[in-house]
């Protein structure tokens, strides 16, 4: 398989990209995607008219894609800037210094290949050569460790996307050599080919660098998510959460090694009934409730899984859960849990047993509908 990376230029090439998107988003991930054309099995949206897609090609077949939209090319960039809470960056550096990346997806045939780095480099070079200094995007919470490894940072509170659910805004400081080196990103060598940008680095630190809205094992400067959770719970995570019950310290730390602790605000829809269950979510602090058919909610207890019991292995969220106050949620990625089959099958067995037992207890208990939610300390 002779792979190459190049932008989609012709109509036929763009259609190949749209078919790849459909294959991954709709058929593989089963995401509820309103832009999908099910008749022709293609996925595009209005941003494609103003953006450029870089593609991993095997002949004329698209196997990977990454879309870059220069902010200056968008007819009305304000809505997306508001959604990502990125207006301060535009006000400080102007539209010509900003781009948006999205629709980053890879066919399973190339997910472990060197073509991934070549795809990222092509998009990075395009942005830098067009004077871009900040690259904005978003991700689902459990994906944050992956995007941090690429050089992105979480910088603001999450938001509810009407099509794709709860998302975390991301930004990449394209000229931040220090940041890329600290994160150990594969783009580090590429970044060194361009001038450093201490002005953007200093500005980011002063505006967004003080209070993290999401934390991972890589972003806690050695303290570790387990130590953070111990402070939040007031006891060991394996004692506080029925999902982690009976797990040894090393097993808990293994689960947390690629997990994300993120903040939610009152009114955030943390999960939506029927959406793909790509992670196990635990309520760490704050108040949340399951929406019922009436006017009230059923409370979620601290440490409990959110919108999920044994249904994780059935692939769908079983409930819509809304934050009733500010709080924190832990996302354990499904990819890590799947990897336990090889790395730690005993840990997987205990984790699965905990989820099954939790679901059985909840289904056997009558939960009266009310407006009450679990009372606990807020995020700190």
C-alpha positions, -999 to 999 in steps of 0.1 A, spaced: 0 0 0 17 32 -13 3 60 7 6 97 -1 -7 129 16 -22 157 -5 -52 181 -4 -85 171 -20 -86 194 -50 -111 180 -76 -148 173 -72 -141 136 -73 -114 138 -46 -137 158 -23 -165 133 -28 -140 105 -18 -134 125 14 -171 128 21 -176 91 16 -148 84 41 -164 106 66 -197 88 62 -180 54 66 -164 64 99 -189 87 115 -221 70 105 -213 33 98 -184 27 123 -191 52 151 -229 54 146 -229 90 155 -262 109 150 -250 132 122 -276 155 108 -254 165 78 -252 128 66 -266 120 32 -277 84 37 -289 79 1 -254 86 -13 -235 77 18 -216 110 21 -210 135 48 -203 172 41 -213 205 57 -213 242 47 -178 248 61 -164 226 33 -170 254 8 -145 276 26 -120 250 39 -93 227 26 -92 190 34 -58 172 36 -60 136 28 -41 103 31 -45 87 -3 -42 51 -14 -45 56 -51 -77 75 -55 -92 62 -22 -93 85 8 -81 67 40 -76 97 63 -86 134 63 -81 166 83 -99 198 74 -84 232 79 -104 264 76 -86 298 77 -108 321 97 -103 350 73 -120 328 46 -152 324 65 -181 347 56 -192 349 93 -168 335 118 -185 349 149 -209 319 156 -181 294 157 -158 317 177 -186 321 202 -192 284 204 -155 278 211 -153 309 233 -124 320 212 -134 357 206 -106 370 229 -80 355 205 -96 371 175 -98 405 193 -61 402 202 -45 387 171 -71 392 143 -88 367 120 -56 362 98 -39 346 128 -65 319 134 -76 287 118 -101 259 127 -93 222 123 -120 195 122 -132 163 106 -99 145 116 -105 109 110 -86 78 99 -96 45 83 -86 15 105 -61 6 78 -39 36 85 -45 44 121 -11 30 131 8 41 101 33 69 96 9 86 72 -9 100 103 21 123 111 24 132 74 -12 143 74 -7 164 105 24 180 91 6 189 58 -21 207 77 4 223 101 26 236 72 -4 250 54 -15 269 85 20 283 93 26 293 58 -6 313 58 4 332 89 -17 313 114 -7 314 151 -36 298 169 -55 267 158 -89 260 174 -110 229 175 -129 207 199 -132 171 211 -152 148 233 -139 147 268 -124 112 267 -104 121 236 -85 149 254 -53 129 262 -50 120 225 -53 156 214 -29 168 241 -4 144 227 -8 161 193 -2 196 209 -36 208 218 -47 223 251 -80 226 269 -86 262 277 -123 269 284 -156 254 297 -172 227 276 -203 233 255 -233 212 242 -231 206 204 -267 199 192 -254 171 169 -224 156 187 -231 162 224 -208 176 251 -175 190 237 -143 206 251 -128 235 232 -92 230 222 -64 253 210 -30 247 196 -4 274 198 14 267 165 46 285 174 49 274 210 81 254 209 83 251 247 48 237 249 53 211 221 85 199 237 69 196 271 40 176 257 63 153 237 41 157 206 51 140 174 49 175 157 79 187 178 104 184 150 80 201 126 75 231 149 113 236 152 114 244 115 94 276 122 101 307 144 91 305 180 61 326 191 66 338 227 40 365 223 11 340 218 25 318 246 26 347 271 -8 359 261 -23 324 265 -8 321 299 -22 354 310 -58 348 296 -64 311 298 -35 295 316 -46 297 352 -75 275 359 -78 242 340 -113 232 329 -100 197 322 -72 177 336 -55 145 325 -26 124 339 -3 142 315 -15 176 326 -12 173 364 26 178 368 32 144 384 4 147 410 -17 123 391 -55 120 387 -57 96 415 -44 122 440 -69 147 426 -98 123 429 -87 114 464 -90 150 474 -123 154 457 -139 123 472 -122 126 505 -112 89 502 -96 65 477 -115 64 444 -119 26 448 -139 33 480 -159 62 467 -170 48 434 -189 15 429 -174 13 394 -139 12 409 -147 -10 439 -122 -37 447 -96 -24 423 -60 -22 436 -42 12 434 -22 1 403 -54 -9 386 -71 24 394 -40 43 381 -40 22 349 -76 33 343 -67 69 350 -36 70 329 -56 81 298 -87 95 315 -100 130 317 -114 150 346 -135 178 333 -158 205 346 -195 209 339 -218 238 346 -255 239 356 -276 229 326 -249 210 307 -262 178 291 -235 154 301 -250 125 282 -280 120 259 -300 88 258 -292 66 229 -259 83 219 -228 61 215 -212 51 248 -175 58 240 -164 61 276 -174 54 312 -184 86 329 -183 90 367 -198 120 387 -169 133 409 -184 164 424 -215 186 420 -251 176 413 -266 158 383 -299 141 375 -314 117 350 -341 133 329 -374 114 332 -407 115 313 -421 140 339 -409 173 351 -384 160 376 -351 142 377 -336 112 394 -304 119 412 -270 106 403 -248 99 434 -212 110 437 -190 83 423 -218 67 402 -216 61 365 -235 87 344 -261 75 319 -246 41 319 -247 7 336 -239 -26 320 -251 -9 287 -215 2 281 -210 -32 264 -242 -26 244 -228 6 229 -254 32 239 -261 56 267 -292 45 286 -302 79 299 -300 117 294 -281 132 323 -280 170 331 -258 188 355 -279 205 382 -249 225 395 -212 231 387 -192 200 392 -167 176 378 -169 144 357 -143 117 350 -142 101 316 -125 67 312 -121 61 275 -136 30 259 -105 24 239 -85 19 272 -112 -4 286 -111 -24 253 -73 -27 256 -76 -43 290 -86 -75 273 -49 -79 264 -31 -58 291 -51 -67 322 -80 -91 317 -85 -96 354 -90 -58 359 -114 -58 330 -134 -86 346 -137 -67 379 -146 -35 361 -173 -52 341 -186 -70 372 -189 -37 390 -209 -21 362 -232 -51 359 -238 -52 396 -245 -14 397 -270 -17 369 -287 -46 386 -290 -27 419 -305 3 402 -330 -17 381 -342 -35 412 -347 -2 432 -377 20 427 -365 55 421 -392 81 429 -393 109 404 -385 143 421 -366 175 415 -340 165 441 -305 159 430 -274 145 448 -259 170 472 -222 172 473 -193 196 473 -187 215 441 -156 215 419 -126 229 437 
